[in-house]
Amino acid sequence: MIFPSAEFDDAVASACHGTIAEETLTDLLELLRQDAAARDEYLWQTALHAHLAHAAAFLPIDLPADREPAGEKAGNPPLRYEMTGRAAWSSYALALAGVAAVAGLLSLVGFGFTGLTTTAKQPVAPSPVIARFGALDEVSWVASDAHHRSGDPIVAGQQLELSSGTARIDFVTGASVSISGPAIFEAQSGLAGRLTVGQVQVTASTPESKGFTIHTRTARFIDLGTQFNAEATADGHCWVDVISGEVLVHLAGSPASTNLRQGEMLAIEPGGRQVSVRIERGDETPQFCFATIEPPSDSDYADASQGKARTFLAGGQLMACDSDPEFSSGPVARLVDGRAQGSADAPLESVFFAQNVRGAFVFDLGQVVTIRRVNSFSWHRSRFVSDNQVRATQKYTLWGYAGDEPPSATEPSVSHGWERIARVNTDSFFDVARPLDRPAQQGCSIASETDSLGRYRFLLFEVHPTLAAHDNEVDHTFFGEIDVYAEP
């Protein structure tokens, strides 16, 4: 992938909508790491999407030539966003709730506009100083005129746009927020900040900082005397993991809350169902004991003993080792036999795909049912290299379909009629920098904070390879069991 190009614009668009293919995402992230101009353009486009995705009204905007999206030819007249064209994401630039929303957005991204008039406002008192810049580590700001230094004041409502690097913000309450670029973060008050896109680490250990809150489009994370990490993407997907203490999670528009303790993690998908993904480490015994996730079950709706569902491959090939069958994958039926592996390195008791391939399997539940939750379990610690647990990682996308026959399971699944339910990547939750850091036994529970995950007959598990293991090859997860809790 190169920048600027239509391919780059399309990749950013699909990232904002959460439909980007794994290979394209990898290429995009590599480009963003290497190209500062690409990072700036990415942040500008995602800011537009995130701030306007849920607006109600439509109003055409003429953008000046110096803010035309990359890939447009210089010298063209100002671009008028339309509902069709090179980048589907740009339709959101028409979704404005009124002149105030337009003015706020254009102020955000740094350009003016004409053709609209506003009533003159009376002078207002300056915003209070609520924080100061702490350590700045190789920070590159999106705005060319930004020259922040350690110790400089930050006022309420000030928005920080990092292209790269890490900036620490020290609030007057004693809380500190470390922002990793690319990111867009607004310092709202001494006890709150809004994360539009990017990653932050929050430390709030003083009595005055208790209750410090990170807002995202889909949730807010409230400190109860703790340290935690949080991440948000442009399409509204976000997650939080607790390093120490406790965090209270409130989903947007819901009175319900979830309390997370040290070592617990939660992700929230955008959408009305408020789907959450809870990931926990197990006790590394055949009993698969977790903090809150129930162990593998033989009484869930999809279990083979119930006689209601069947499971089959929809893409890729299971690992087969002709020279030593002991190192081959077990059959796909292992996913629904009511138990997981009996030891940490048990290939025949696991289901895993061949190296360097994308894999997929489908659960046919026999009829359209209401899906309450889906649990998946993995376990791997190499018998030959005790600190190698690369195949414990769970990395997949869960899709649903309610028709009588499943559509194609080739990527991108959304274009074939599948509805995305959740995205799972346990390495991102456990903040894995090296394969040695990940837990060997992992459990994932996908559920809705409101009612159900939806009504489906077919569930598609689009499985992505784990991190590189050796010789530029990639491995696949040792899945031991997948439980589907449902009702007609």
BELWO-V384935 format. One record per helix or strand of 2 or more residues. SS is the DSSP state (h for helix, s for strand). FROM is the first residue (numbers start at 1). TO is the last residue. If there is no record, write none. Layout:
SS,FROM,TO  SS,FROM,TO
//
This chain:
h,6,17  h,22,34  h,36,52  s,62,63  h,65,67  s,79,80  h,88,94  h,99,109  s,129,141  s,153,155  s,158,171  s,176,189  s,192,204  h,207,209  s,213,215  s,219,223  s,226,232  s,238,244  s,246,251  s,257,261  s,265,268  s,275,281  h,304,306  s,310,315  h,325,327  h,332,336  h,347,349  s,359,379  h,390,392  s,395,401  h,413,416  s,419,425  h,426,429  h,435,437  s,441,448  s,454,463  s,468,470  s,473,474  s,479,487
//
